[in-house]
C-alpha cells in the first residue's frame, strides 16, 4: 500500500513570511493543497482554477461533493470573477464587514467549477481578515478553502490537531498559532427577502440587523445553499451530551455520579463553580462569548482524547454570539438535555 509522505509544516513568522507565501504558491502551481490560517478557523485551500486541487480538497476531507466550498478573495476585483450580480444589501455588508468573518451568497458565474458550488447556481464568498492569507490570495488569486478537518469533525483551530488528522493528506501546513475567533464565519443569503442567516457565526444577527434591518435565521427545512449546514458537523468521536439548563444542582450531581460509574467524563464549563470529582476532566472556558468560542473546538478535541463522554454545561445566555456557539454544540451533540 502506498504511504503518503508527511505534510510539510511552516511555523509562520515575520522572517519567513515571504518564504511561506512562495512555498504555498509553488504547492498550488503543482496542483497541490495547503492548510492556511484565517481569523475564524484554519482552511484547506486550493486556487479556484485548479481542478486537481479542488478534487484533492474533497478527498482529503472526505467531504460529500454536494457540500459547497467557500471562496476566499482579497480584493473586490476578485468578486467580479465569481459573480455578475452584487445587490445593494450585499454592498452594504461588504463595506461594513469585509475583511472579516462574514460569508455572502451570490449568483455564480456560469464558468465557475460547479464542484466548488456543490452543483448549485450560487457561490459562497468571503474576504478573510488575515494578513498572510490575503497576501497569498493577492499572489495566486481566489482560493476555495473549507475548514481544515475531516468532514463531520470539529473544525481545526490548533495545528497539533490538524496535523494529527490531515498529515499526509495535504502538501503543506502553515502554522500561525491558535485561530483568532475559533468559530466559522457567519453565512448570509441576501438574495432572499428578508435576507437569511444560513449559518450562525462570529457576526451575530443583531450586528447585521443594525446595518440592513430585519434578517431571519434559516428554518432548517429549506434545502441549504450554505457550506457547513447540510450534514452533521462539529461532532467529536465520543458520546457528547449538552445540558441546556440546570434547575437542580442535586440532579446534576446525580447525573455526573451515574455517568462516573462507567465513564471518564470530560466537562466543558462556562463559568459555573464546579467541584472537582475524581475521574472528571474539567475544561473551564470563559463566560465571555468571544473567548469561549476561541477555545471551544480545542477543548472538544482535547476531551475527545482523554474522556469517554463529554458533558457540555449550559451557556450563560442564549442571545447574541452565544447563539452561534450553541448552534455548533447542538449540531455536534449526541444527546441534548433540555433541563435537569
Secondary structure per residue as TSV (DSSP state, phi and psi in degrees):
chain	resnum	aa	ss	phi	psi
A	1	X	-	360.0	134.6
A	2	X	-	-72.9	129.8
A	3	X	-	-103.8	127.2
A	4	X	-	-69.5	145.0
A	5	X	-	-72.1	156.2
A	6	X	-	-64.8	143.5
A	7	X	-	-70.9	138.6
A	8	X	E	-76.6	137.3
A	9	X	E	-114.6	132.4
A	10	X	E	-117.2	120.0
A	11	X	E	-82.0	112.7
A	12	X	-	-70.8	135.6
A	13	X	-	-151.5	168.3
A	14	X	S	-59.4	-35.7
A	15	X	T	-67.5	-33.7
A	16	X	T	-113.1	17.6
A	17	X	H	-55.3	-52.5
A	18	X	H	-68.4	-33.2
A	19	X	H	-64.1	-41.5
A	20	X	H	-65.4	-38.6
A	21	X	H	-60.5	-45.1
A	22	X	H	-64.9	-43.2
A	23	X	H	-59.9	-48.5
A	24	X	H	-64.0	-41.2
A	25	X	H	-60.8	-41.3
A	26	X	H	-65.8	-40.0
A	27	X	H	-59.3	-47.0
A	28	X	H	-64.8	-37.9
A	29	X	H	-63.3	-25.2
A	30	X	T	-95.7	11.2
A	31	X	T	81.2	16.6
A	32	X	-	-91.0	-178.9
A	33	X	-	-131.1	153.9
A	34	X	E	-140.4	147.1
A	35	X	E	-86.1	126.2
A	36	X	E	-126.7	153.7
A	37	X	-	-82.8	148.7
A	38	X	-	-136.0	176.1
A	39	X	S	-74.1	-16.3
A	40	X	S	-91.4	-76.2
A	41	X	S	-138.8	169.9
A	42	X	-	-70.8	152.8
A	43	X	E	-126.2	155.3
A	44	X	E	-98.5	118.4
A	45	X	E	-117.3	151.2
A	46	X	E	-153.2	148.6
A	47	X	E	-60.6	146.5
A	48	X	T	-66.4	-21.3
A	49	X	T	-93.1	7.1
A	50	X	-	-100.4	94.6
A	51	X	H	-59.6	-40.2
A	52	X	H	-63.0	-43.4
A	53	X	H	-65.6	-42.6
A	54	X	H	-61.5	-43.7
A	55	X	H	-59.8	-40.9
A	56	X	H	-65.7	-33.1
A	57	X	H	-59.7	-48.3
A	58	X	H	-63.1	-37.6
A	59	X	H	-68.7	-45.4
A	60	X	H	-61.0	-39.9
A	61	X	H	-85.4	-18.1
A	62	X	T	65.1	39.9
A	63	X	-	-92.3	132.8
A	64	X	-	-58.6	141.0
A	65	X	T	-73.9	-11.1
A	66	X	T	-92.9	10.5
A	67	X	S	-100.3	109.8
A	68	X	-	-62.0	160.5
A	69	X	-	-106.5	151.3
A	70	X	E	-88.1	132.9
A	71	X	E	-96.2	131.3
A	72	X	E	-105.5	131.7
A	73	X	-	-124.0	166.7
A	74	X	S	-121.3	-9.0
A	75	X	S	-156.9	160.8
A	76	X	H	-66.1	-25.4
A	77	X	H	-59.3	-31.7
A	78	X	H	-66.3	-33.9
A	79	X	H	-63.0	-31.9
A	80	X	H	-66.1	-21.9
A	81	X	H	-76.8	-17.4
A	82	X	H	-106.6	-30.2
A	83	X	-	-149.1	152.1
A	84	X	S	-105.1	3.0
A	85	X	-	-132.6	102.5
A	86	X	-	-119.7	106.2
A	87	X	-	-82.1	177.5
A	88	X	H	-62.6	-40.9
A	89	X	H	-65.0	-43.7
A	90	X	H	-59.0	-41.8
A	91	X	H	-60.7	-41.3
A	92	X	H	-63.0	-44.3
A	93	X	H	-63.5	-42.0
A	94	X	H	-62.1	-49.0
A	95	X	H	-63.2	-32.1
A	96	X	H	-90.6	-37.4
A	97	X	H	-111.0	-11.0
A	98	X	-	-101.2	141.4
A	99	X	S	-69.0	145.1
A	100	X	S	165.8	-179.2
A	101	X	S	-84.8	48.9
A	102	X	E	-125.0	121.9
A	103	X	E	-101.8	132.3
A	104	X	E	-115.7	138.5
A	105	X	E	-90.6	131.4
A	106	X	E	-128.3	162.9
A	107	X	E	-70.7	130.6
A	108	X	-	-85.6	144.5
A	109	X	-	-66.6	149.3
A	110	X	T	-62.8	-28.5
A	111	X	T	-82.0	-5.0
A	112	X	S	-66.5	135.8
A	113	X	-	-54.8	116.7
A	114	X	T	-71.5	-8.2
A	115	X	T	-70.9	-32.1
A	116	X	T	-66.4	-38.1
A	117	X	T	-90.3	2.6
A	118	X	T	67.3	27.2
A	119	X	T	82.5	3.7
A	120	X	S	-93.5	169.4
A	121	X	S	-96.7	13.6
A	122	X	E	-118.0	160.3
A	123	X	E	-137.1	141.0
A	124	X	E	-98.8	126.9
A	125	X	E	-135.3	141.7
A	126	X	E	-147.6	164.8
A	127	X	-	-115.3	107.7
A	128	X	-	-70.7	150.5
A	129	X	-	-98.3	68.0
A	130	X	-	-144.3	120.9
A	131	X	H	-59.7	-45.1
A	132	X	H	-62.5	-49.4
A	133	X	H	-68.9	-35.5
A	134	X	H	-62.1	-42.7
A	135	X	H	-65.8	-39.1
A	136	X	H	-62.5	-42.9
A	137	X	H	-67.3	-37.2
A	138	X	H	-55.5	-34.9
A	139	X	H	-81.5	-42.2
A	140	X	H	-113.0	-8.9
A	141	X	-	95.5	179.2
A	142	X	-	-54.7	142.0
A	143	X	E	-118.3	133.6
A	144	X	E	-84.8	130.3
A	145	X	E	-153.7	91.4
A	146	X	E	-75.6	172.0
A	147	X	E	-63.2	149.9
A	148	X	S	-85.7	85.2
A	149	X	S	-166.5	164.3
A	150	X	-	-72.6	137.5
A	151	X	T	-53.6	133.9
A	152	X	T	96.4	-21.3
A	153	X	S	-88.5	165.2
A	154	X	-	-58.4	144.9
A	155	X	-	-63.6	155.6
A	156	X	-	-86.1	120.7
A	157	X	-	-120.2	-9.1
A	158	X	S	-134.7	132.5
A	159	X	H	-63.8	-32.8
A	160	X	H	-60.1	-41.1
A	161	X	H	-69.2	-41.6
A	162	X	H	-64.3	-44.1
A	163	X	H	-63.0	-43.2
A	164	X	H	-59.1	-36.2
A	165	X	H	-89.3	-31.8
A	166	X	H	-118.4	2.3
A	167	X	T	-56.5	128.5
A	168	X	T	86.9	-11.6
A	169	X	T	-99.0	-17.1
A	170	X	S	-125.0	158.7
A	171	X	S	-84.5	-33.0
A	172	X	E	-146.5	143.0
A	173	X	E	-126.6	121.8
A	174	X	E	-97.0	117.2
A	175	X	E	-100.2	113.2
A	176	X	-	-114.8	14.9
A	177	X	S	88.8	-171.2
A	178	X	S	-63.5	136.0
A	179	X	-	-58.3	145.2
A	180	X	S	-65.5	-47.9
A	181	X	S	-93.2	-44.7
A	182	X	-	84.1	0.7
A	183	X	S	-135.3	145.8
A	184	X	-	-64.3	164.3
A	185	X	-	-65.8	152.3
A	186	X	E	-69.4	139.8
A	187	X	E	-116.7	127.5
A	188	X	E	-127.3	141.9
A	189	X	E	-108.6	100.9
A	190	X	T	-84.4	3.4
A	191	X	T	-78.6	-17.9
A	192	X	S	-88.5	161.7
A	193	X	S	-129.6	110.7
A	194	X	S	-72.6	166.1
A	195	X	E	-57.2	150.4
A	196	X	E	-120.3	129.6
A	197	X	E	-82.2	114.1
A	198	X	E	-89.2	-28.7
A	199	X	E	-141.1	127.9
A	200	X	-	-74.8	143.9
A	201	X	-	-157.1	-151.0
A	202	X	S	-71.8	-14.6
A	203	X	S	-109.2	120.1
A	204	X	-	-82.2	163.6
A	205	X	H	-56.8	-40.8
A	206	X	H	-63.6	-39.4
A	207	X	H	-64.1	-40.0
A	208	X	H	-70.9	-41.7
A	209	X	H	-65.1	-29.2
A	210	X	H	-62.7	-25.9
A	211	X	H	-93.4	-43.6
A	212	X	H	-122.4	3.3
A	213	X	S	87.5	-156.7
A	214	X	-	-60.0	133.0
A	215	X	E	-133.6	163.8
A	216	X	E	-133.0	159.9
A	217	X	E	-83.3	150.3
A	218	X	-	-59.4	146.9
A	219	X	-	-78.0	-6.4
A	220	X	S	83.6	-6.9
A	221	X	-	-110.4	-30.5
A	222	X	S	-64.6	134.5
A	223	X	-	-52.1	130.5
A	224	X	-	-83.4	141.4
A	225	X	-	-110.9	11.8
A	226	X	S	-105.6	137.5
A	227	X	T	-60.5	146.7
A	228	X	T	79.0	16.6
A	229	X	S	-130.3	-18.1
A	230	X	S	-78.9	-33.4
A	231	X	S	-116.0	168.2
A	232	X	-	-63.5	132.1
A	233	X	-	-133.5	167.0
A	234	X	S	62.8	27.2
A	235	X	-	-104.3	125.0
A	236	X	-	-65.3	165.6
A	237	X	S	-84.3	-2.7
A	238	X	S	-114.1	165.8
A	239	X	E	-58.2	133.6
A	240	X	E	-131.4	124.8
A	241	X	E	-116.8	129.6
A	242	X	E	-109.6	123.5
A	243	X	E	-102.0	113.1
A	244	X	-	-76.7	-32.1
A	245	X	-	-151.0	137.5
A	246	X	-	-111.4	110.7
A	247	X	S	-85.3	-35.5
A	248	X	-	-132.9	123.7
A	249	X	H	-63.7	-34.3
A	250	X	H	-63.6	-42.7
A	251	X	H	-63.5	-40.0
A	252	X	H	-64.3	-44.6
A	253	X	H	-61.4	-38.9
A	254	X	H	-63.7	-42.0
A	255	X	H	-61.4	-47.5
A	256	X	H	-61.6	-45.3
A	257	X	H	-68.2	-31.6
A	258	X	H	-66.1	-42.9
A	259	X	H	-67.4	-34.0
A	260	X	H	-66.8	-17.3
A	261	X	T	-64.2	-24.9
A	262	X	T	-125.2	-17.9
A	263	X	-	-130.8	156.2
A	264	X	-	-90.7	126.2
A	265	X	E	-106.7	130.5
A	266	X	E	-103.1	130.3
A	267	X	E	-117.0	128.0
A	268	X	E	-101.6	119.4
A	269	X	E	-122.0	137.6
A	270	X	E	-116.4	65.7
A	271	X	S	94.5	-4.2
A	272	X	-	-70.4	148.8
A	273	X	-	-84.8	105.7
A	274	X	-	-113.9	134.5
A	275	X	-	-79.2	136.5
A	276	X	-	-70.9	126.5
A	277	X	-	-114.3	139.8
A	278	X	T	-54.1	141.9
A	279	X	T	73.2	15.8
A	280	X	E	-115.6	148.0
A	281	X	E	-121.9	119.0
A	282	X	E	-107.4	124.6
A	283	X	E	-102.0	105.6
A	284	X	E	-88.9	108.5
A	285	X	E	-98.8	166.7
A	286	X	-	-70.2	155.1
A	287	X	S	-90.5	12.4
A	288	X	S	-100.4	124.9
A	289	X	H	-61.6	-35.4
A	290	X	H	-62.6	-45.3
A	291	X	H	-71.3	-38.3
A	292	X	H	-63.3	-43.3
A	293	X	H	-61.1	-40.5
A	294	X	H	-59.2	-38.5
A	295	X	H	-104.5	-0.9
A	296	X	H	-62.4	-52.8
A	297	X	H	-63.8	-37.3
A	298	X	H	-63.2	-40.0
A	299	X	H	-66.4	-40.8
A	300	X	H	-57.3	-47.5
A	301	X	H	-68.5	-35.2
A	302	X	H	-63.4	-47.7
A	303	X	H	-70.1	-28.6
A	304	X	H	-58.6	-32.8
A	305	X	H	-85.4	-27.4
A	306	X	H	-103.1	-19.7
A	307	X	-	-119.8	170.6
A	308	X	S	-99.2	-23.0
A	309	X	E	-149.3	143.0
A	310	X	E	-109.5	130.0
A	311	X	E	-113.5	123.8
A	312	X	E	-104.1	122.1
A	313	X	-	-72.9	163.4
A	314	X	-	-59.5	148.8
A	315	X	-	-79.2	152.4
A	316	X	S	-61.0	-33.1
A	317	X	-	-144.3	167.5
A	318	X	S	-124.5	44.0
A	319	X	S	-134.1	166.7
A	320	X	T	55.6	-134.0
A	321	X	H	-71.8	-19.8
A	322	X	H	-61.3	-30.6
A	323	X	H	-62.1	-39.5
A	324	X	H	-65.2	-43.3
A	325	X	H	-67.1	-39.7
A	326	X	H	-63.6	-34.5
A	327	X	H	-57.0	-46.2
A	328	X	H	-67.7	-38.0
A	329	X	H	-62.7	-46.5
A	330	X	H	-69.3	-32.6
A	331	X	H	-69.6	-29.6
A	332	X	H	-96.4	-14.3
A	333	X	-	-79.5	142.6
A	334	X	S	-78.3	-30.2
A	335	X	E	-142.5	135.1
A	336	X	E	-117.8	121.5
A	337	X	E	-100.8	114.4
A	338	X	S	-64.4	-43.3
A	339	X	-	-155.9	146.4
A	340	X	-	-140.1	360.0
